[in-house]
Amino acid sequence: MLSYWEKQSLLQYDYIIAGSGIVGLSTAISLREAQPQARVLVLEKGVLPTGASTKNAGFACIGSLTELLADLRVLPAADVLALLELRWKGLQALRHRVGDQHMDYRENGSYELIGEQELPALSQIDQMNGLLRPLLGGDAFTLDDSDFGFNPHHVKALVRNNFEGELHTGKMMRRLTDLALSYGVEIKTGCAITDISEAAEAVYVSVGEYRFVARQLGICTNAFTKELFADLDVVPGRGQVLITDPIPGLPFRGIYHMDEGYYYFRELEGRVLFGGGRNMDFAGETTTAFELNTNIQAALEDRLRDIILPGFSFNIADRWAGIMAFGQNRQPVIRRHSSRIALGVRMGGMGVAIGTAIGAQLADILIKE
């Protein structure tokens, strides 16, 4: 039951954004930067934005050597370079907006563990550096002889990516939320959208008995977009993560990739955060269910014990899963869906890197009715 006052004054907006993750908040902030008087509402179906934005590993990454080489096997070099440029410029935009100090950002590079079968990739470092040098201004990849205590039977070489960084995911999202609120953006949580309808002059968004109205609606729900638009090429991809208790004498810092980016780990306050393994069970991990995959979790522990921390004992402190979005290609979906609805979804596991840039692009689309 709604009052006259609620219907008259509390349900009307210029822009409504579905989803309060990195892309949704970035879009809302960009809208208010461009139009300070606009009324902007963000609707979040959960208490927290529980897709990937608050559950990722805190990698500010643009792509490991073997990951980019895998992309080059299926995409033209120009497309691979365009994607990397989006990631690189998106990270700079994120840093500019949030501030390194507000998310513990450190650009110390990253390392990729090279196994026996990946050794041929080393011969392509010069080729890859030549491709990326005009964009990055230096060599992206260099061989590294650091000894981090990894099992030498599994790790034959280390490749350093000189342009990647790490950050604190929770602090990043806290800062984005605070920024959005400071710009006058309204954020309502626990608001699952039950219906969307369009008219010539407006779009109507229903949340239970509430029917919000706006000039434009931006969809930033990433892996959960098919719940609203079933025909879109958006496929969920769940990622398993675990984190240890602090490990005395941990011999490494920074962030690390393995197996074309399907596995990743980092040091965090003396702990090891380790995630990935989706390639072990693509079918099982193509889901929006927040559940642990016991087989993948066990495999993560095995790799942690056998490859990353041989000779160390450790305890698992926590486990979780985050849900990313993929499609038939690596490109994000950033376009109009209809005259009053636009999409900014399918981040391909690179939401931290590209989310700010995608939000700015989506805001531009929404403003240009």
TAFEN-V865862 format. One record per residue. N is the residue number from 0. RES is the residue in one letter. PSI is psi in whole degrees, -180 to 180 (* if undefined). D_LAST is the distance of its C-alpha to the last C-alpha in Angstrom with 2 decimals. Layout:
N|RES|PSI|D_LAST, N|RES|PSI|D_LAST
//
This chain:
0|M|121|32.82, 1|L|144|30.26, 2|S|168|31.19, 3|Y|-43|29.76, 4|W|-43|28.83, 5|E|-44|26.94, 6|K|-34|24.93, 7|Q|-33|24.20, 8|S|-14|23.44, 9|L|5|23.15, 10|L|1|20.57, 11|Q|133|17.40, 12|Y|162|14.81, 13|D|-42|11.42, 14|Y|138|11.22, 15|I|135|13.79, 16|I|127|15.13, 17|A|115|17.76, 18|G|126|20.60, 19|S|30|22.32, 20|G|-162|23.69, 21|I|-47|23.24, 22|V|-44|19.73, 23|G|-48|18.54, 24|L|-38|20.18, 25|S|-40|19.12, 26|T|-46|15.41, 27|A|-44|16.06, 28|I|-44|18.16, 29|S|-38|15.76, 30|L|-44|13.08, 31|R|-31|15.98, 32|E|-39|17.27, 33|A|-35|14.20, 34|Q|84|13.76, 35|P|-22|17.30, 36|Q|-5|16.89, 37|A|143|14.12, 38|R|120|15.72, 39|V|128|15.43, 40|L|132|17.50, 41|V|126|18.90, 42|L|126|20.77, 43|E|126|23.69, 44|K|-27|25.92, 45|G|178|28.99, 46|V|-36|30.82, 47|L|159|29.99, 48|P|92|27.38, 49|T|19|30.00, 50|G|-92|28.60, 51|A|-20|29.49, 52|S|-38|28.15, 53|T|8|31.24, 54|K|6|33.66, 55|N|179|33.54, 56|A|-1|36.48, 57|G|34|35.03, 58|F|127|35.01, 59|A|78|32.96, 60|C|153|33.48, 61|I|-11|32.31, 62|G|132|34.73, 63|S|169|38.50, 64|L|-54|40.62, 65|T|-31|41.35, 66|E|-45|37.79, 67|L|-36|36.46, 68|L|-36|39.37, 69|A|-39|38.50, 70|D|-40|34.94, 71|L|-20|36.50, 72|R|-19|38.53, 73|V|-8|35.54, 74|L|150|32.83, 75|P|150|33.03, 76|A|-36|33.81, 77|A|-38|30.62, 78|D|-41|28.54, 79|V|-43|30.79, 80|L|-38|30.49, 81|A|-40|26.67, 82|L|-43|26.71, 83|L|-37|29.30, 84|E|-40|27.42, 85|L|-43|24.40, 86|R|-46|26.95, 87|W|-48|28.79, 88|K|-33|25.93, 89|G|-40|24.42, 90|L|-40|27.83, 91|Q|-38|28.05, 92|A|-40|24.71, 93|L|-46|26.04, 94|R|-40|29.30, 95|H|-41|27.81, 96|R|-48|25.74, 97|V|-39|28.40, 98|G|128|31.54, 99|D|-39|34.32, 100|Q|-22|36.63, 101|H|-9|34.38, 102|M|18|34.31, 103|D|43|37.70, 104|Y|131|36.18, 105|R|121|38.92, 106|E|78|38.45, 107|N|12|41.89, 108|G|180|41.02, 109|S|173|41.69, 110|Y|144|44.35, 111|E|130|44.47, 112|L|123|47.64, 113|I|120|48.92, 114|G|-180|51.21, 115|E|-47|53.71, 116|Q|-14|51.41, 117|E|0|48.76, 118|L|-35|51.20, 119|P|-23|50.23, 120|A|-25|46.83, 121|L|-31|48.72, 122|S|-9|49.57, 123|Q|9|45.89, 124|I|-46|45.16, 125|D|-41|45.71, 126|Q|-45|43.41, 127|M|-40|40.60, 128|N|-39|41.17, 129|G|-37|41.01, 130|L|-39|37.63, 131|L|-18|36.13, 132|R|-42|38.01, 133|P|-30|35.67, 134|L|-46|32.81, 135|L|-20|34.91, 136|G|11|37.51, 137|G|-179|40.46, 138|D|126|41.98, 139|A|-40|39.99, 140|F|136|42.99, 141|T|147|46.63, 142|L|144|49.57, 143|D|136|50.84, 144|D|21|54.37, 145|S|149|53.84, 146|D|104|55.81, 147|F|9|53.82, 148|G|13|56.36, 149|F|157|54.50, 150|N|116|56.72, 151|P|-17|57.85, 152|H|-23|58.50, 153|H|-32|54.77, 154|V|109|53.30, 155|K|-19|54.55, 156|A|162|52.28, 157|L|134|49.49, 158|V|125|46.54, 159|R|132|44.78, 160|N|116|41.08, 161|N|1|41.06, 162|F|14|37.35, 163|E|162|36.65, 164|G|-178|36.83, 165|E|157|37.14, 166|L|171|35.73, 167|H|108|36.17, 168|T|-45|33.43, 169|G|-44|34.11, 170|K|-37|34.04, 171|M|-49|30.80, 172|M|-35|29.04, 173|R|-43|30.82, 174|R|-42|29.61, 175|L|-41|25.94, 176|T|-46|26.26, 177|D|-40|28.01, 178|L|-45|25.45, 179|A|-45|22.57, 180|L|-39|24.74, 181|S|-26|25.71, 182|Y|-2|22.12, 183|G|13|21.91, 184|V|136|20.10, 185|E|135|21.58, 186|I|122|22.97, 187|K|124|24.53, 188|T|168|26.82, 189|G|31|28.61, 190|C|81|25.53, 191|A|126|25.36, 192|I|127|22.48, 193|T|-18|24.21, 194|D|146|21.52, 195|I|130|17.82, 196|S|151|16.73, 197|E|148|13.71, 198|A|176|13.71, 199|A|-36|11.82, 200|E|-9|10.85, 201|A|170|10.97, 202|V|139|12.19, 203|Y|131|15.86, 204|V|116|17.69, 205|S|135|21.47, 206|V|96|24.04, 207|G|-127|27.38, 208|E|-9|27.76, 209|Y|136|24.75, 210|R|98|21.49, 211|F|153|18.66, 212|V|143|15.49, 213|A|166|12.07, 214|R|-37|8.53, 215|Q|149|7.79, 216|L|127|10.74, 217|G|129|11.94, 218|I|115|15.15, 219|C|45|17.79, 220|T|5|20.91, 221|N|-115|22.37, 222|A|-19|25.61, 223|F|10|24.94, 224|T|-31|21.69, 225|K|-16|23.75, 226|E|-23|24.67, 227|L|-37|21.18, 228|F|95|20.51, 229|A|-20|23.98, 230|D|0|23.26, 231|L|149|21.77, 232|D|77|24.12, 233|V|115|24.63, 234|V|124|28.32, 235|P|148|29.68, 236|G|110|32.39, 237|R|141|34.59, 238|G|131|36.44, 239|Q|141|39.78, 240|V|146|40.82, 241|L|161|44.04, 242|I|140|45.37, 243|T|167|49.02, 244|D|165|51.00, 245|P|139|51.90, 246|I|111|54.20, 247|P|135|57.00, 248|G|21|57.36, 249|L|125|54.09, 250|P|7|54.43, 251|F|159|50.84, 252|R|170|47.69, 253|G|-162|44.14, 254|I|152|42.03, 255|Y|147|43.09, 256|H|154|41.91, 257|M|150|43.94, 258|D|63|43.64, 259|E|31|40.46, 260|G|0|38.67, 261|Y|-19|39.49, 262|Y|148|41.65, 263|Y|145|41.07, 264|F|164|43.02, 265|R|159|43.37, 266|E|137|45.66, 267|L|105|44.40, 268|E|43|46.81, 269|G|0|49.76, 270|R|169|48.35, 271|V|122|47.06, 272|L|127|43.68, 273|F|131|43.62, 274|G|170|40.99, 275|G|-150|39.99, 276|G|9|41.99, 277|R|-30|39.22, 278|N|-12|40.84, 279|M|-25|43.94, 280|D|70|42.27, 281|F|-44|38.91, 282|A|-46|39.14, 283|G|-30|40.14, 284|E|2|37.47, 285|T|76|34.63, 286|T|157|33.99, 287|T|15|32.01, 288|A|127|35.32, 289|F|86|36.32, 290|E|156|39.90, 291|L|137|42.40, 292|N|107|43.66, 293|T|-33|47.36, 294|N|-44|48.18, 295|I|-41|45.55, 296|Q|-41|46.43, 297|A|-39|50.07, 298|A|-37|49.25, 299|L|-44|47.46, 300|E|-42|50.61, 301|D|-46|52.80, 302|R|-38|50.91, 303|L|-43|50.93, 304|R|-42|54.68, 305|D|-34|55.67, 306|I|-47|53.43, 307|I|-40|51.84, 308|L|51|54.51, 309|P|133|57.83, 310|G|-6|60.64, 311|F|147|58.49, 312|S|150|58.41, 313|F|159|55.24, 314|N|140|53.90, 315|I|122|50.45, 316|A|-33|48.92, 317|D|160|45.72, 318|R|149|43.59, 319|W|177|40.02, 320|A|141|37.36, 321|G|156|33.72, 322|I|118|31.26, 323|M|-179|29.13, 324|A|136|26.89, 325|F|177|27.63, 326|G|-165|26.92, 327|Q|-21|28.50, 328|N|178|27.71, 329|R|-9|27.18, 330|Q|135|23.56, 331|P|157|21.08, 332|V|111|18.23, 333|I|95|15.00, 334|R|171|12.27, 335|R|139|9.78, 336|H|-33|12.01, 337|S|-176|10.14, 338|S|-23|7.06, 339|R|9|7.20, 340|I|135|9.51, 341|A|155|10.00, 342|L|140|13.57, 343|G|81|15.71, 344|V|178|19.18, 345|R|70|22.55, 346|M|-9|23.92, 347|G|30|27.23, 348|G|9|29.39, 349|M|31|28.00, 350|G|-37|25.68, 351|V|-43|27.62, 352|A|-42|27.28, 353|I|-8|23.67, 354|G|-41|21.98, 355|T|-44|21.14, 356|A|-40|19.70, 357|I|-40|17.65, 358|G|-41|16.32, 359|A|-41|15.31, 360|Q|-42|13.56, 361|L|-40|11.69, 362|A|-42|10.69, 363|D|-43|9.35, 364|I|-43|7.26, 365|L|-39|6.01, 366|I|-35|5.65, 367|K|77|3.78, 368|E|*|0.00
//
